[in-house]
Amino acid sequence: MDVLLILVPAALLLGLIALAAFLWALRNGQYDDPAGAAGRILFDDD
């Protein structure tokens, strides 16, 4: 049971880090156009 004193805060910390990374990516426009690049490769711009 003593291991829970380490694992629970560690899991919460990792979850908060993942949430912060997701919010950072969201604010920096990483998810603005997820299907755009897949469609652009099919067309030739010549």
mmCIF file as gemmi writes it, N, C-alpha and C atoms, coordinates in Angstrom:
data_model
loop_
_atom_site.group_PDB
_atom_site.id
_atom_site.type_symbol
_atom_site.label_atom_id
_atom_site.label_alt_id
_atom_site.label_comp_id
_atom_site.label_asym_id
_atom_site.label_entity_id
_atom_site.label_seq_id
_atom_site.pdbx_PDB_ins_code
_atom_site.Cartn_x
_atom_site.Cartn_y
_atom_site.Cartn_z
_atom_site.occupancy
_atom_site.B_iso_or_equiv
_atom_site.pdbx_formal_charge
_atom_site.auth_seq_id
_atom_site.auth_asym_id
_atom_site.pdbx_PDB_model_num
ATOM 1 N N . MET Axp A 1 ? 0.816 -1.202 0 1 0 ? 1 A 1
ATOM 2 C CA . MET Axp A 1 ? 0 0 0 1 0 ? 1 A 1
ATOM 3 C C . MET Axp A 1 ? 0.857 1.263 0 1 0 ? 1 A 1
ATOM 4 N N . ASP Axp A 2 ? 2.099 1.151 0.469 1 0 ? 2 A 1
ATOM 5 C CA . ASP Axp A 2 ? 2.961 2.324 0.476 1 0 ? 2 A 1
ATOM 6 C C . ASP Axp A 2 ? 3.344 2.771 -0.934 1 0 ? 2 A 1
ATOM 7 N N . VAL Axp A 3 ? 3.318 1.836 -1.866 1 0 ? 3 A 1
ATOM 8 C CA . VAL Axp A 3 ? 3.673 2.18 -3.234 1 0 ? 3 A 1
ATOM 9 C C . VAL Axp A 3 ? 2.634 3.119 -3.857 1 0 ? 3 A 1
ATOM 10 N N . LEU Axp A 4 ? 1.41 3.08 -3.354 1 0 ? 4 A 1
ATOM 11 C CA . LEU Axp A 4 ? 0.378 3.984 -3.856 1 0 ? 4 A 1
ATOM 12 C C . LEU Axp A 4 ? 0.698 5.44 -3.541 1 0 ? 4 A 1
ATOM 13 N N . LEU Axp A 5 ? 1.445 5.677 -2.488 1 0 ? 5 A 1
ATOM 14 C CA . LEU Axp A 5 ? 1.838 7.042 -2.151 1 0 ? 5 A 1
ATOM 15 C C . LEU Axp A 5 ? 2.794 7.622 -3.192 1 0 ? 5 A 1
ATOM 16 N N . ILE Axp A 6 ? 3.424 6.768 -3.957 1 0 ? 6 A 1
ATOM 17 C CA . ILE Axp A 6 ? 4.309 7.215 -5.029 1 0 ? 6 A 1
ATOM 18 C C . ILE Axp A 6 ? 3.597 7.183 -6.378 1 0 ? 6 A 1
ATOM 19 N N . LEU Axp A 7 ? 2.831 6.122 -6.623 1 0 ? 7 A 1
ATOM 20 C CA . LEU Axp A 7 ? 2.23 5.93 -7.942 1 0 ? 7 A 1
ATOM 21 C C . LEU Axp A 7 ? 1.087 6.904 -8.237 1 0 ? 7 A 1
ATOM 22 N N . VAL Axp A 8 ? 0.278 7.204 -7.256 1 0 ? 8 A 1
ATOM 23 C CA . VAL Axp A 8 ? -0.855 8.107 -7.501 1 0 ? 8 A 1
ATOM 24 C C . VAL Axp A 8 ? -0.373 9.518 -7.845 1 0 ? 8 A 1
ATOM 25 N N . PRO Axp A 9 ? 0.515 10.125 -7.077 1 0 ? 9 A 1
ATOM 26 C CA . PRO Axp A 9 ? 1.01 11.447 -7.494 1 0 ? 9 A 1
ATOM 27 C C . PRO Axp A 9 ? 1.789 11.414 -8.807 1 0 ? 9 A 1
ATOM 28 N N . ALA Axp A 10 ? 2.517 10.325 -9.062 1 0 ? 10 A 1
ATOM 29 C CA . ALA Axp A 10 ? 3.24 10.222 -10.322 1 0 ? 10 A 1
ATOM 30 C C . ALA Axp A 10 ? 2.269 10.164 -11.499 1 0 ? 10 A 1
ATOM 31 N N . ALA Axp A 11 ? 1.192 9.413 -11.362 1 0 ? 11 A 1
ATOM 32 C CA . ALA Axp A 11 ? 0.196 9.326 -12.434 1 0 ? 11 A 1
ATOM 33 C C . ALA Axp A 11 ? -0.498 10.668 -12.643 1 0 ? 11 A 1
ATOM 34 N N . LEU Axp A 12 ? -0.801 11.366 -11.573 1 0 ? 12 A 1
ATOM 35 C CA . LEU Axp A 12 ? -1.415 12.687 -11.696 1 0 ? 12 A 1
ATOM 36 C C . LEU Axp A 12 ? -0.462 13.678 -12.37 1 0 ? 12 A 1
ATOM 37 N N . LEU Axp A 13 ? 0.8 13.614 -12.013 1 0 ? 13 A 1
ATOM 38 C CA . LEU Axp A 13 ? 1.781 14.508 -12.617 1 0 ? 13 A 1
ATOM 39 C C . LEU Axp A 13 ? 1.936 14.229 -14.108 1 0 ? 13 A 1
ATOM 40 N N . LEU Axp A 14 ? 2.016 12.962 -14.484 1 0 ? 14 A 1
ATOM 41 C CA . LEU Axp A 14 ? 2.119 12.625 -15.902 1 0 ? 14 A 1
ATOM 42 C C . LEU Axp A 14 ? 0.866 13.03 -16.68 1 0 ? 14 A 1
ATOM 43 N N . GLY Axp A 15 ? -0.289 12.884 -16.055 1 0 ? 15 A 1
ATOM 44 C CA . GLY Axp A 15 ? -1.53 13.311 -16.699 1 0 ? 15 A 1
ATOM 45 C C . GLY Axp A 15 ? -1.573 14.814 -16.912 1 0 ? 15 A 1
ATOM 46 N N . LEU Axp A 16 ? -1.109 15.565 -15.934 1 0 ? 16 A 1
ATOM 47 C CA . LEU Axp A 16 ? -1.083 17.024 -16.071 1 0 ? 16 A 1
ATOM 48 C C . LEU Axp A 16 ? -0.073 17.461 -17.131 1 0 ? 16 A 1
ATOM 49 N N . ILE Axp A 17 ? 1.044 16.765 -17.222 1 0 ? 17 A 1
ATOM 50 C CA . ILE Axp A 17 ? 2.027 17.084 -18.263 1 0 ? 17 A 1
ATOM 51 C C . ILE Axp A 17 ? 1.445 16.807 -19.649 1 0 ? 17 A 1
ATOM 52 N N . ALA Axp A 18 ? 0.744 15.693 -19.79 1 0 ? 18 A 1
ATOM 53 C CA . ALA Axp A 18 ? 0.123 15.364 -21.079 1 0 ? 18 A 1
ATOM 54 C C . ALA Axp A 18 ? -0.964 16.38 -21.432 1 0 ? 18 A 1
ATOM 55 N N . LEU Axp A 19 ? -1.735 16.795 -20.46 1 0 ? 19 A 1
ATOM 56 C CA . LEU Axp A 19 ? -2.769 17.806 -20.709 1 0 ? 19 A 1
ATOM 57 C C . LEU Axp A 19 ? -2.147 19.139 -21.107 1 0 ? 19 A 1
ATOM 58 N N . ALA Axp A 20 ? -1.08 19.525 -20.443 1 0 ? 20 A 1
ATOM 59 C CA . ALA Axp A 20 ? -0.397 20.772 -20.787 1 0 ? 20 A 1
ATOM 60 C C . ALA Axp A 20 ? 0.183 20.707 -22.202 1 0 ? 20 A 1
ATOM 61 N N . ALA Axp A 21 ? 0.747 19.562 -22.58 1 0 ? 21 A 1
ATOM 62 C CA . ALA Axp A 21 ? 1.29 19.41 -23.935 1 0 ? 21 A 1
ATOM 63 C C . ALA Axp A 21 ? 0.178 19.474 -24.977 1 0 ? 21 A 1
ATOM 64 N N . PHE Axp A 22 ? -0.957 18.871 -24.692 1 0 ? 22 A 1
ATOM 65 C CA . PHE Axp A 22 ? -2.087 18.923 -25.621 1 0 ? 22 A 1
ATOM 66 C C . PHE Axp A 22 ? -2.606 20.341 -25.778 1 0 ? 22 A 1
ATOM 67 N N . LEU Axp A 23 ? -2.752 21.055 -24.668 1 0 ? 23 A 1
ATOM 68 C CA . LEU Axp A 23 ? -3.244 22.433 -24.746 1 0 ? 23 A 1
ATOM 69 C C . LEU Axp A 23 ? -2.256 23.336 -25.462 1 0 ? 23 A 1
ATOM 70 N N . TRP Axp A 24 ? -0.958 23.103 -25.27 1 0 ? 24 A 1
ATOM 71 C CA . TRP Axp A 24 ? 0.055 23.882 -25.981 1 0 ? 24 A 1
ATOM 72 C C . TRP Axp A 24 ? -0.066 23.643 -27.488 1 0 ? 24 A 1
ATOM 73 N N . ALA Axp A 25 ? -0.218 22.383 -27.89 1 0 ? 25 A 1
ATOM 74 C CA . ALA Axp A 25 ? -0.343 22.06 -29.31 1 0 ? 25 A 1
ATOM 75 C C . ALA Axp A 25 ? -1.625 22.645 -29.887 1 0 ? 25 A 1
ATOM 76 N N . LEU Axp A 26 ? -2.674 22.635 -29.125 1 0 ? 26 A 1
ATOM 77 C CA . LEU Axp A 26 ? -3.951 23.188 -29.579 1 0 ? 26 A 1
ATOM 78 C C . LEU Axp A 26 ? -3.842 24.692 -29.797 1 0 ? 26 A 1
ATOM 79 N N . ARG Axp A 27 ? -3.181 25.387 -28.893 1 0 ? 27 A 1
ATOM 80 C CA . ARG Axp A 27 ? -3.045 26.845 -29.019 1 0 ? 27 A 1
ATOM 81 C C . ARG Axp A 27 ? -2.094 27.247 -30.133 1 0 ? 27 A 1
ATOM 82 N N . ASN Axp A 28 ? -1.15 26.386 -30.485 1 0 ? 28 A 1
ATOM 83 C CA . ASN Axp A 28 ? -0.182 26.712 -31.527 1 0 ? 28 A 1
ATOM 84 C C . ASN Axp A 28 ? -0.623 26.26 -32.91 1 0 ? 28 A 1
ATOM 85 N N . GLY Axp A 29 ? -1.861 25.817 -33.055 1 0 ? 29 A 1
ATOM 86 C CA . GLY Axp A 29 ? -2.416 25.517 -34.365 1 0 ? 29 A 1
ATOM 87 C C . GLY Axp A 29 ? -2.02 24.169 -34.934 1 0 ? 29 A 1
ATOM 88 N N . GLN Axp A 30 ? -1.657 23.22 -34.129 1 0 ? 30 A 1
ATOM 89 C CA . GLN Axp A 30 ? -1.246 21.915 -34.629 1 0 ? 30 A 1
ATOM 90 C C . GLN Axp A 30 ? -2.426 21.116 -35.173 1 0 ? 30 A 1
ATOM 91 N N . TYR Axp A 31 ? -3.634 21.442 -34.768 1 0 ? 31 A 1
ATOM 92 C CA . TYR Axp A 31 ? -4.819 20.685 -35.183 1 0 ? 31 A 1
ATOM 93 C C . TYR Axp A 31 ? -5.738 21.51 -36.082 1 0 ? 31 A 1
ATOM 94 N N . ASP Axp A 32 ? -5.218 22.553 -36.706 1 0 ? 32 A 1
ATOM 95 C CA . ASP Axp A 32 ? -6.065 23.422 -37.513 1 0 ? 32 A 1
ATOM 96 C C . ASP Axp A 32 ? -6.6 22.737 -38.767 1 0 ? 32 A 1
ATOM 97 N N . ASP Axp A 33 ? -5.761 22.026 -39.49 1 0 ? 33 A 1
ATOM 98 C CA . ASP Axp A 33 ? -6.16 21.424 -40.759 1 0 ? 33 A 1
ATOM 99 C C . ASP Axp A 33 ? -5.578 20.014 -40.874 1 0 ? 33 A 1
ATOM 100 N N . PRO Axp A 34 ? -6.128 19.048 -40.128 1 0 ? 34 A 1
ATOM 101 C CA . PRO Axp A 34 ? -5.523 17.712 -40.143 1 0 ? 34 A 1
ATOM 102 C C . PRO Axp A 34 ? -5.695 16.958 -41.466 1 0 ? 34 A 1
ATOM 103 N N . ALA Axp A 35 ? -6.718 17.268 -42.244 1 0 ? 35 A 1
ATOM 104 C CA . ALA Axp A 35 ? -6.941 16.541 -43.497 1 0 ? 35 A 1
ATOM 105 C C . ALA Axp A 35 ? -6.423 17.307 -44.702 1 0 ? 35 A 1
ATOM 106 N N . GLY Axp A 36 ? -5.967 18.511 -44.521 1 0 ? 36 A 1
ATOM 107 C CA . GLY Axp A 36 ? -5.524 19.34 -45.645 1 0 ? 36 A 1
ATOM 108 C C . GLY Axp A 36 ? -4.31 18.785 -46.356 1 0 ? 36 A 1
ATOM 109 N N . ALA Axp A 37 ? -3.303 18.368 -45.618 1 0 ? 37 A 1
ATOM 110 C CA . ALA Axp A 37 ? -2.084 17.853 -46.242 1 0 ? 37 A 1
ATOM 111 C C . ALA Axp A 37 ? -2.357 16.553 -46.983 1 0 ? 37 A 1
ATOM 112 N N . ALA Axp A 38 ? -3.243 15.753 -46.478 1 0 ? 38 A 1
ATOM 113 C CA . ALA Axp A 38 ? -3.573 14.495 -47.148 1 0 ? 38 A 1
ATOM 114 C C . ALA Axp A 38 ? -4.276 14.757 -48.474 1 0 ? 38 A 1
ATOM 115 N N . GLY Axp A 39 ? -5.061 15.797 -48.556 1 0 ? 39 A 1
ATOM 116 C CA . GLY Axp A 39 ? -5.744 16.116 -49.8 1 0 ? 39 A 1
ATOM 117 C C . GLY Axp A 39 ? -4.851 16.849 -50.786 1 0 ? 39 A 1
ATOM 118 N N . ARG Axp A 40 ? -3.936 17.674 -50.274 1 0 ? 40 A 1
ATOM 119 C CA . ARG Axp A 40 ? -3.061 18.452 -51.158 1 0 ? 40 A 1
ATOM 120 C C . ARG Axp A 40 ? -2.067 17.576 -51.913 1 0 ? 40 A 1
ATOM 121 N N . ILE Axp A 41 ? -1.716 16.438 -51.369 1 0 ? 41 A 1
ATOM 122 C CA . ILE Axp A 41 ? -0.725 15.597 -52.049 1 0 ? 41 A 1
ATOM 123 C C . ILE Axp A 41 ? -1.296 14.971 -53.306 1 0 ? 41 A 1
ATOM 124 N N . LEU Axp A 42 ? -2.602 14.929 -53.436 1 0 ? 42 A 1
ATOM 125 C CA . LEU Axp A 42 ? -3.234 14.311 -54.604 1 0 ? 42 A 1
ATOM 126 C C . LEU Axp A 42 ? -3.278 15.23 -55.818 1 0 ? 42 A 1
ATOM 127 N N . PHE Axp A 43 ? -3.096 16.519 -55.621 1 0 ? 43 A 1
ATOM 128 C CA . PHE Axp A 43 ? -3.245 17.481 -56.704 1 0 ? 43 A 1
ATOM 129 C C . PHE Axp A 43 ? -1.893 18.069 -57.091 1 0 ? 43 A 1
ATOM 130 N N . ASP Axp A 44 ? -1.676 18.238 -58.39 1 0 ? 44 A 1
ATOM 131 C CA . ASP Axp A 44 ? -0.456 18.817 -58.908 1 0 ? 44 A 1
ATOM 132 C C . ASP Axp A 44 ? -0.664 20.31 -59.117 1 0 ? 44 A 1
ATOM 133 N N . ASP Axp A 45 ? 0.23 21.137 -58.61 1 0 ? 45 A 1
ATOM 134 C CA . ASP Axp A 45 ? 0.047 22.595 -58.685 1 0 ? 45 A 1
ATOM 135 C C . ASP Axp A 45 ? 0.746 23.236 -59.88 1 0 ? 45 A 1
ATOM 136 N N . ASP Axp A 46 ? 1.142 22.467 -60.865 1 0 ? 46 A 1
ATOM 137 C CA . ASP Axp A 46 ? 1.864 23.032 -62.011 1 0 ? 46 A 1
ATOM 138 C C . ASP Axp A 46 ? 0.98 23.895 -62.854 1 0 ? 46 A 1
